Amino acid sequence: MYAMQYEITLPADYDMRIIRERVATRGHALDERPGLGLKAYLIRERGVAGSPVNQYAPFYLWHDTGRMGEFLVGGGGFQGIVGDFGRPVVQHWTGLAGEAGQARGAAPRAASRRLTQMPATAGLTEQVAGALAELRELGRAEGLHTAALAVDPHHWRLLTFALWEREVPGAYAGAERYEVLHLSAPGLVSLPRGRAW
């Protein structure tokens, strides 16, 4: 599993209905994409749920990094983003674990993302073990659709990403919160459950 996200921060007075229309008309293009576990079409709106910005920030979980490469540079779909918004920085993380929540069968409406620094003064194994235990606990949270844990070994940060049936629970209010406009999930059932190794 490989996680990927790009963030397109838009002007403060940007009409977010443009992004909503974009997703409504183009969002189904990846509904059957080979190699893709899921793509969550995410937005944040300035002043909503504590967001300081307007942002379009799709999040992906890939099964196949070759298909991810094709999407990014092989003419497989990313050229639409580049053509409309310029070429954004694409963040990526190596997947460590996943959880399927009790709301897996519902269409998620919210998402949360938490990035946690991994201090060099603490052991990697211990930090990841703690994060895995937190992910297992998250997997039991009411309203959880899907959760994933991944690592960025360039900046040594852990990513905890979660999709929620309705809204991000108060216990996770410290995370960045998003609205989910659409979920393409052709490989959802094949995403790992528990630790990926």
C-alpha distance (Angstrom), angle and dihedral (degrees) to the residues before:
residue distance angle dihedral
M1 . . .
Y2 3.77 . .
A3 3.81 125.2 .
M4 3.81 123.7 -148.4
Q5 3.80 135.7 176.3
Y6 3.78 138.3 168.5
E7 3.78 124.6 -167.2
I8 3.78 122.4 -148.1
T9 3.79 107.4 -167.0
L10 3.79 111.3 -157.6
P11 3.83 132.7 -160.7
A12 3.81 117.4 -76.6
D13 3.81 90.9 -113.1
Y14 3.82 94.9 44.5
D15 3.80 114.2 136.2
M16 3.80 102.4 -121.3
R17 3.81 89.4 -162.7
I18 3.82 84.6 81.2
I19 3.81 90.4 63.1
R20 3.79 91.8 42.7
E21 3.82 89.6 53.6
R22 3.81 91.1 46.1
V23 3.81 91.3 55.0
A24 3.82 93.1 42.4
T25 3.81 91.4 54.8
R26 3.83 101.8 33.5
G27 3.79 104.9 22.5
H28 3.79 96.5 94.2
A29 3.83 92.7 60.6
L30 3.83 91.7 95.2
D31 3.80 98.0 39.8
E32 3.80 90.4 109.4
R33 3.82 100.4 26.0
P34 3.83 112.3 149.3
G35 3.79 114.0 -123.7
L36 3.81 94.2 19.4
G37 3.79 120.3 117.6
L38 3.79 94.3 -174.8
K39 3.77 144.9 -29.0
A40 3.79 117.7 -156.3
Y41 3.79 112.6 -160.9
L42 3.80 99.5 -143.0
I43 3.78 134.1 -174.2
R44 3.77 136.8 178.7
E45 3.80 120.3 -159.2
R46 3.77 122.2 -152.2
G47 3.81 109.8 -103.8
V48 3.82 94.4 12.5
A49 3.83 119.5 111.1
G50 3.79 90.0 -10.7
S51 3.80 95.9 -57.8
P52 3.82 114.7 154.1
V53 3.82 91.9 -164.5
N54 3.78 147.2 41.2
Q55 3.77 105.6 -116.8
Y56 3.79 142.6 167.6
A57 3.81 106.5 -153.5
P58 3.84 116.2 167.1
F59 3.81 115.3 -165.3
Y60 3.83 124.7 -154.3
L61 3.79 137.3 -168.1
W62 3.80 110.2 -163.2
H63 3.81 129.0 -165.5
D64 3.79 93.8 -167.6
T65 3.81 121.3 45.5
G66 3.81 89.8 -164.9
R67 3.80 89.3 60.9
M68 3.80 88.7 46.4
G69 3.80 89.1 53.9
E70 3.78 90.8 48.5
F71 3.81 89.5 51.8
L72 3.81 92.9 50.2
V73 3.81 104.1 39.5
G74 3.79 108.5 1.2
G75 3.79 99.1 72.8
G76 3.79 91.8 -96.4
G77 3.80 99.8 134.1
F78 3.82 112.2 -63.2
Q79 3.80 91.4 94.5
G80 3.82 88.4 78.3
I81 3.83 90.9 62.1
V82 3.81 91.7 44.4
G83 3.80 91.4 49.2
D84 3.80 93.9 50.0
F85 3.82 103.1 34.9
G86 3.81 108.4 12.7
R87 3.79 124.3 -107.3
P88 3.83 110.3 -48.4
V89 3.78 126.7 -159.5
V90 3.81 108.1 -94.9
Q91 3.78 113.7 -144.2
H92 3.78 116.2 -154.3
W93 3.77 137.6 -175.4
T94 3.80 136.6 -171.8
G95 3.81 110.4 -115.4
L96 3.79 117.5 -117.1
A97 3.81 104.7 171.8
G98 3.78 145.7 -14.4
E99 3.78 139.2 -154.4
A100 3.80 131.5 -158.7
G101 3.77 111.6 -145.0
Q102 3.79 130.9 -148.4
A103 3.83 89.6 -101.3
R104 3.82 94.4 55.9
G105 3.81 90.7 120.7
A106 3.81 94.4 55.3
A107 3.80 128.0 82.2
P108 3.82 106.0 -104.0
R109 3.80 117.1 -127.4
A110 3.82 100.7 -177.5
A111 3.79 139.3 37.7
S112 3.79 137.1 -168.0
R113 3.79 131.1 -156.3
R114 3.79 126.6 -168.6
L115 3.80 124.3 -176.3
T116 3.80 116.2 -162.3
Q117 3.80 124.9 -169.5
M118 3.79 116.0 -128.6
P119 3.82 105.9 -140.8
A120 3.78 115.5 -138.8
T121 3.80 88.3 -135.4
A122 3.82 92.1 68.3
G123 3.79 127.5 65.4
L124 3.81 116.9 -99.5
T125 3.80 93.9 -137.3
E126 3.79 92.3 52.9
Q127 3.82 93.6 46.4
V128 3.79 92.3 50.0
A129 3.82 92.1 45.0
G130 3.80 89.2 55.4
A131 3.82 91.6 47.6
L132 3.82 91.0 49.1
A133 3.81 90.2 52.8
E134 3.82 89.8 50.3
L135 3.81 90.2 49.8
R136 3.81 91.3 52.1
E137 3.81 88.5 51.9
L138 3.81 90.5 47.4
G139 3.82 88.1 52.7
R140 3.82 88.8 66.1
A141 3.83 94.9 50.7
E142 3.78 116.7 121.9
G143 3.80 112.8 -104.6
L144 3.82 95.4 16.9
H145 3.80 114.4 146.9
T146 3.82 102.1 177.0
A147 3.81 135.8 -17.9
A148 3.79 132.0 -168.5
L149 3.79 136.6 -171.9
A150 3.80 120.0 -154.8
V151 3.81 139.3 163.8
D152 3.80 133.4 -132.9
P153 3.83 103.0 -153.1
H154 3.83 91.8 -173.9
H155 3.81 94.2 64.6
W156 3.84 95.4 16.0
R157 3.78 96.7 -123.8
L158 3.78 130.8 142.8
L159 3.79 119.7 -136.6
T160 3.80 121.9 -151.8
F161 3.79 111.0 -171.6
A162 3.80 124.9 -179.4
L163 3.79 137.0 179.7
W164 3.81 117.3 -150.0
E165 3.78 131.5 -159.1
R166 3.82 95.4 -132.9
E167 3.80 116.6 -9.8
V168 3.76 139.9 -14.8
P169 3.84 107.2 -89.2
G170 3.78 118.7 -116.9
A171 3.79 91.5 -110.2
Y172 3.81 88.1 66.8
A173 3.80 96.7 41.5
G174 3.81 90.5 115.5
A175 3.81 90.6 67.9
E176 3.78 124.1 85.1
R177 3.80 106.4 -89.8
Y178 3.79 127.9 -147.8
E179 3.77 139.9 -178.4
V180 3.81 114.3 -123.5
L181 3.81 111.3 -137.1
H182 3.81 96.1 179.0
L183 3.80 139.5 -9.9
S184 3.80 121.8 -144.0
A185 3.79 104.9 -166.6
P186 3.81 112.1 167.2
G187 3.81 93.6 149.7
L188 3.80 100.5 30.5
V189 3.81 96.1 123.0
S190 3.81 91.0 53.1
L191 3.81 95.7 54.8
P192 3.80 111.2 115.3
R193 3.78 120.6 -93.8
G194 3.74 112.7 -150.6
R195 3.79 123.7 -8.9
A196 3.81 114.6 -4.1
W197 3.82 95.5 -139.6
